[in-house]
Amino acid sequence: MNADEGRERLIVAATALLRERPPDKVSVREIAAEAGVNHGLVHRYFGGKEGLVMAVLRRVFRETGAAILGEMDRDLAAAVGGGLAVLDRERWVVDLLAHVMITRRSAEGIPTATMMPVMRERVGEEAAEAMAGAMAVAEAATLGWLLFEPLIARGTGLDALPPDARRARVAAALAALLSGLEGPQDDAVVDKTDAGGRAGVD
């Protein structure tokens, strides 16, 4: 078994266990046993359990980015919805992220699921930077929705909708935030839209 295979086994094993329990309820030895490797490899490859948890987060966030990219040629709401669908399906990741933030009390070193690289590629560096505030609000809204969906849906009446329709409504609202929260820079984004008014994301 080479190093790449060892890392992959550990990430897959940690992902399986972290779906069920928070990091403080999962031991390094459990992860190694699930992966079929010596527990010392967790430290060798990841510097410890925390590093492995971060690798799990990065893996899911890459999947989120890929989902956004896959919808890039449609419209902004579809692209946002693609990423939201991944995080909705992998909701345990949001719980894991919240757990890590609470226990560490610092964001340093924690991977992020942000659309900034996507927007830089699609509309250019300057336009994307101008949209940073709108994107921060949209991403905060996304995490808030994923953490508190039952309460928010009930309070707003969205719980009457089927899950897919509910997600589509939220994705459309998030796309509207990205498109219009900071008016002056919208001209830069409009230049990149097609005749149907579609703004793409990377």
Secondary structure, 3 states (H helix, E strand, C coil): CCHHHHHHHHHHHHHHHHCCCCHHHCCHHHHHHHHCCCCHHHHHHHCCHHHHHHHHHHHHHHHHHHHHHHCCCCCHHHHHHHHHHHHHHCHHHHHHHHHHHHHHCCCCCCCCCCCHHHHHHHHCHHHHHHCHHHHHHHHHHHHHHHHHHHHHHHHHCHHHCCHHHHHHHHHHHHHHHHHHCCHHHHHHHHCCCCCCCCCCCC
